[in-house]
């Protein structure tokens, strides 16, 4: 049955949304949280397991020190208080891809608490409170075979891959975010975007949402203005920035329709369908789940020394928000231009291209123009294109030197993307350099004038705009290799 929806603008007029996000981040450690198994993504199923991460009798866990350090780095970057003493607990529940039927996690004594992350939302700073950052182990992964949805319902059978089971997993839980109004969906997306950029800058995770190393549970509730907060729903395992925004927007429209009809929003988990942007009911959370937490008996408490925490604090890189503010001033770009760079996922690429010798303007031009279009056409990210910042910088340098024009530069980009080599080798092999010989240009101009006497007459009569026709003819004759500006100068020298 299709949910009834209220148009978003109408829903926001009558109700105030409250959002919250629980973000799960797989840490980029070489080995798992409590054993020595490696964590390479995409390995043969069940090839990265051992008695510890499979929970076999007699096996004992040992804490991964690097995972503790990475979690402290995250907590400090999020302005959290780092616990002087904490411990792990067993969270007991039956789950097909949890080998032990319990998860080693943190319960009432997390490693990091009480932080915040500031996010710029449509010109306003929204401070998102961080309730806790805690460390646990990831589950395995189920593959449901058969059926139309890829989910367990309707599947013929299921397979389980335990390679992911035991990978260090950090959960970052926000406090309820209020007061964002119509910006709530965008605020949710921008929070996850800023968090992802922060985590990447810390070097603690590759934060690849498409591979599941960063995924979100999105909580949404509605209530009339001034009324107590409404009942929340939890949209599980949202795995793209766009989908975070869509999940909040859809839930606002759906919950508004329920409330308008005098109904009651049910506290439940929901699943987002990427193809339609809609959510459907998962399982009820009307009653509190009893996970029978108790301290993990096989692990000693964790007490990070204060001097170690301060050493980690001193090693933190410049926060992405501060980097953007500094680069805006250095590159002399507006807030909108910087947003365009960030939204395209091009900031690091532009930065590396500038470092390789290109001007900020040229780096932005190629990454946000031609290369963004290529990535869009291929349905991939800019970072996945087979061209390096150094190669883009060299192409920009060749254009600035007059060796290439923009059209020829696009041909060079095509060849680089096709794997034909570096820009200089491609220019030489294909003979793509701009025709700069004055004699050759003059001859081409004279031929174009002779072939287009009516156009030449118009220019002689003062209609300078008609020169564009002759420039086009010369460019066609030289297969785009002429310097268009010089060609125009030569035409006007002869006819005016």
Secondary structure, 3 states (H helix, E strand, C coil): CCCCCCCHHHHHHHCEEEEEEEEEEECCCCECCCCCCECCCCCCCCCCCCCCCCCCCCCCCCCCHHHHHHHHHHHHHCCCEECCCECCEEEECCCCCCCCCEEEECCCCCCEEEEEEEEEECCEEEEEEEEEEEEEECCCEEEEECCCCCCCCCCCEEEEECCCCCCEEEEEEECCECCCHHHHHHHHHHHHHHHHHHHHHHCCCCCCHHHCCEEEEEEEEEECCCCCCCCCEEEEEECCHHHHHHHHHHHHHHHHHHHHCCCCCCCEEEEEECCCCEEEEEEECCCCCCCCCEECCCCCCECCCHHHHHHHHHCCCCCHHHHHHHHHHHHCCCHHHHHHHHHCCCHHHHHHHHHCCCCHHHHHHHHHHHHHHHHHHHCCCHHHCCCCHHHHHHHHHHHHCCCCCHHHHHHHHHHHHCCCCCHHHHHHHHCCCCECCHHHHHHHHHHHHHHCHHHHHHHHCCCHHHHHHHHHHHHHHCCCCECHHHHHHHHHHHHC
